[in-house]
Amino acid sequence: MIKISRVLGCLFLIMTFTACSELRFSKVTPGAENFHPQRVGIVQVDTGHYEEAEGKVEQLIAEVLLKKKWFTGIVTAASYKKLSSSGEFEKYAADYFTKLKTVNYSDPDLSRKIGELWNVEGLLLVTVEYWNYTQENGEQVAKVSLGMKMIETRTGNIVWQAAHHIVKNYTFLKPALDDVAKKVAKEMLRDMPH
């Protein structure tokens, strides 16, 4: 009897430590299993009013993707900004993101043009929903929440979208929000089609 309870206890601990956390939201479009981009562009990181996240989120997502070695190229917003000075690219991008943001319509013609000009097959759009230290239920917490969309440039299909957050309690030492965000990104990107 004692042996069985020890075995069950060990199994419980192993399952607890190896269990993967579920994302708050994840949706994969049918047919996404056939989407295998070689080059992906991290085109837009909307940090909202969390200015301190500006530039950091894109950098850490690029780092996570580079370590995974899923793609032959990862293009960041720096090159996107260079292309934006070209009138043609700027017009396509402005029209595309306006439609996407206002009516949630991913225009296939515009996404294809962006993909051709930027030389990418997928666009990864990121939104920072939370990036702060706050209090919840009387506890001090570090809270980071991200939303992501992967768009196939050839068709304009939103092949994957997800949202996730991590809330980390602390007493004296504040955890770095960058570190919390990196963990959020790792957990999210694990589910992204590639």
C-alpha positions in Angstrom: 0.0 0.0 0.0 2.8 2.4 0.9 4.6 1.5 -2.4 1.6 2.3 -4.5 1.0 5.6 -2.8 4.7 6.6 -3.3 4.5 5.6 -7.0 1.2 7.6 -7.5 2.8 10.6 -5.6 5.9 10.5 -7.9 3.7 10.2 -11.0 1.7 13.2 -9.8 4.8 15.3 -9.3 6.2 14.3 -12.7 2.9 15.3 -14.4 2.8 18.5 -12.5 6.3 19.6 -13.5 6.1 18.5 -17.2 2.6 19.7 -17.9 2.3 22.5 -20.5 0.1 25.4 -19.7 -2.8 26.1 -22.0 -3.0 29.3 -23.8 -5.8 31.7 -22.9 -7.0 31.6 -26.5 -5.7 29.9 -29.6 -7.4 29.4 -33.0 -5.9 27.6 -36.0 -7.6 28.0 -39.3 -8.4 24.8 -41.2 -5.7 24.2 -43.8 -3.0 25.8 -41.6 -1.2 22.5 -41.5 -0.2 23.1 -45.1 1.2 26.6 -44.4 5.0 26.4 -44.1 6.5 29.8 -44.6 10.3 30.2 -45.2 10.4 33.9 -44.3 8.3 35.6 -41.7 8.0 39.3 -41.0 7.3 40.6 -37.5 5.5 43.6 -39.0 3.6 45.3 -36.3 3.8 45.4 -32.6 1.0 47.5 -31.1 2.1 48.4 -27.6 -0.9 50.6 -27.0 -0.1 52.9 -24.1 2.7 50.6 -22.7 5.5 52.6 -24.2 8.1 50.8 -22.1 7.4 47.7 -24.2 8.2 49.5 -27.4 11.0 47.6 -29.3 11.4 45.0 -26.6 8.6 42.7 -27.6 9.6 42.5 -31.2 13.2 41.8 -30.2 12.3 39.0 -27.8 9.9 37.3 -30.2 12.6 37.4 -32.9 15.0 35.8 -30.4 12.5 33.0 -29.6 11.8 32.3 -33.3 15.5 32.3 -34.2 16.2 29.7 -31.5 13.4 27.5 -32.9 15.0 27.5 -36.4 11.7 27.1 -38.1 12.3 29.7 -40.7 15.1 30.7 -43.1 14.5 34.3 -42.4 12.9 36.5 -39.8 12.4 40.1 -40.9 11.8 42.7 -38.2 10.0 46.0 -38.2 13.2 47.9 -38.7 13.3 46.8 -42.3 9.6 47.4 -42.5 10.1 51.0 -41.5 12.8 51.4 -44.2 10.4 50.1 -46.8 7.7 52.4 -45.5 9.6 55.3 -46.9 8.8 53.8 -50.3 5.4 55.4 -51.3 4.1 52.2 -52.9 4.8 50.0 -49.9 3.5 52.6 -47.4 0.2 52.9 -49.2 -0.4 49.1 -49.3 0.6 48.7 -45.7 -1.6 51.6 -44.5 -4.6 50.4 -46.4 -4.1 46.8 -45.3 -3.7 47.6 -41.6 -6.6 50.1 -41.6 -8.9 47.4 -43.0 -7.5 44.8 -40.6 -7.9 47.0 -37.5 -11.3 48.6 -38.3 -13.3 45.7 -39.8 -11.0 42.7 -39.1 -10.6 42.1 -42.8 -7.3 40.7 -44.1 -7.3 41.9 -47.7 -5.7 39.2 -49.9 -4.6 41.6 -52.6 -2.9 44.0 -50.2 -1.3 41.2 -48.1 0.1 39.6 -51.3 1.6 43.0 -52.3 3.1 43.4 -48.9 4.5 39.9 -49.0 6.1 40.5 -52.4 7.6 43.8 -51.5 8.9 42.6 -48.1 9.9 39.1 -49.4 8.0 37.2 -46.7 5.3 34.5 -46.8 3.9 35.2 -43.4 3.2 38.3 -41.3 3.3 38.0 -37.5 1.3 40.8 -35.9 1.7 41.3 -32.1 -0.4 43.3 -29.6 0.6 44.1 -26.1 -2.5 43.8 -24.0 -0.8 44.3 -20.5 2.7 45.2 -19.5 2.7 46.4 -16.0 3.1 45.9 -12.3 -0.2 46.0 -10.4 -2.1 44.4 -7.5 -4.6 41.6 -7.8 -6.4 40.2 -4.8 -4.1 42.1 -2.4 -1.0 40.6 -4.0 1.7 42.4 -6.0 2.0 41.0 -9.5 3.9 41.4 -12.7 1.5 41.0 -15.6 2.2 40.6 -19.3 -0.4 39.7 -21.9 0.2 39.4 -25.6 -2.0 38.8 -28.7 -0.6 37.4 -32.0 -1.9 36.8 -35.5 0.0 34.9 -38.3 -1.2 35.9 -41.7 -0.4 34.0 -45.0 0.6 36.8 -47.4 -0.3 34.9 -50.5 -4.0 34.5 -49.5 -4.5 37.0 -46.7 -5.7 34.2 -44.5 -5.3 34.6 -40.7 -3.9 31.1 -40.2 -3.4 31.4 -36.5 -4.4 33.8 -33.7 -3.7 33.5 -30.0 -3.7 35.4 -26.8 -2.0 34.5 -23.5 -0.9 36.1 -20.3 1.2 35.3 -17.3 0.7 36.9 -13.9 3.7 36.4 -11.6 3.4 37.2 -7.9 6.3 38.9 -6.0 7.0 40.2 -2.6 10.2 42.2 -2.6 12.0 41.7 -6.0 10.0 42.6 -9.0 10.4 40.2 -11.9 11.6 41.9 -15.1 8.6 42.3 -17.4 10.9 41.4 -20.3 11.5 38.0 -18.7 7.8 37.5 -18.1 7.1 38.5 -21.7 9.7 36.1 -23.1 7.9 33.2 -21.2 4.6 34.3 -22.6 6.0 34.4 -26.2 7.6 31.0 -25.8 4.3 29.4 -24.7 2.4 31.1 -27.5 4.8 30.4 -30.3 4.9 26.7 -29.4 1.3 26.5 -30.8 2.0 28.6 -34.0 1.8 26.8 -37.3 5.2 26.8 -39.1 
